[in-house]
Amino acid sequence: TSVGLIVFGGEGQVGIGDHEFGGQHTDIKLDIVEKYLKRYSAALHTWCSDVWYIDAFAGTGKRTVRVKPRSGDLFEEPSPEYVEQRRGSAKIAIDIEPPFNHLLFMDVKPKHVAALNALKAENPARDITVLKGDANALIRGMIEQKDWRKARAVMFLDPYGMEVEWATLGLIAQTKAIDVWYLFPLAGLFRQAARRMVNIDASKYRAITRMLGSEAWVDELYSNQHVIVDLLTGMEPPETRQRNADVAGLERYVKARLKTIFPEVLDPYALPPIERPQRFSLFCAISNSSERAIKLARSFGDSINRSLTPTPASRHKSGH
């Protein structure tokens, strides 16, 4: 029996009650994900008998949004600021039709886990499991315990920060069965990868290496700058290597790194798409090398692209 499985990340909620978080990029991210889950579930249920959804950073399943006031015009009355509840990733997954057979929600924070268990209780007819723990460890255990030769999956990782380890992505790619939607924290990498190499301390060095999977980034992202020797002392100045990539260059580098372990990586969505600076890159990496699987993932991406509101490009080409 073939199995379909989805793993999805959370939105950064911070408690069991009402939470205000996110912005334009959060709305767009969840819209893209919901569109993808609908397409994936519909396609997978035509040949898979057991379809899963797993949310690796599930938060609470809901979010509180503060809507800014709007001045009136000839056609609309002015609107004051107000607060409204919107669905988070876990609730979106529960609402997908055709429904997922099983839903697995993960989070490391006790209050989030309590909220997820409450969401589970609200949906007694659904097969929902809630796990508390580190996402890397939980995903690793899931992969090791399952026979992936008869399974298919899509994983969406939306970490709270730079938690996702390259080793975890490597294990996912090795299954040749799990595709990944990954909200990569581009701003976090930009902050850690200081302009001057000398300003990257041991902690930052380890964090970047853990995220990118190799120390090769040192030579691939940094280059020696032209130096002037002090004529009086004959000495060169200290470490002069500087980062040779801007935000867009870092995004291209991350995509190139992903392509070293995944057969195909689609062009990322830049988030937020209009406001600057760009904070995230939403990648889709396909681990199944079959032409059929890659074609299907590309068709999903193209269909979602066409369905997005035609504002200034909500998705851009990374050049790969």
ABEGO torsion letter per residue (X at the ends): XBBBBBBBBBAGBABABBBBBEBAAAAAAAAAAAAAAAAAAAAAAAABABBBBBBABAEAGBBBBBBBBBBBBAABBBBBBBBBBBBBAAAAAAABOBBBABBBBBBABAAAAAAAAAAAAABAABBBBBBBEBAAAAAAAAAAABBAAABBBBBBBBBABAABBAAAAAAAAAAGABBBBBBBBAAAAAAABBABAAABBAAAAAAAAAAAGBAAAAAAABBBBBBBBBAAAGBBBBBABBBABBAAAAAAAAAAAAAAABABBBBBBBOBAABOBBABBBBBBBABABAAAAAAAAAAAAAAAAABBBBBBABBBAGX
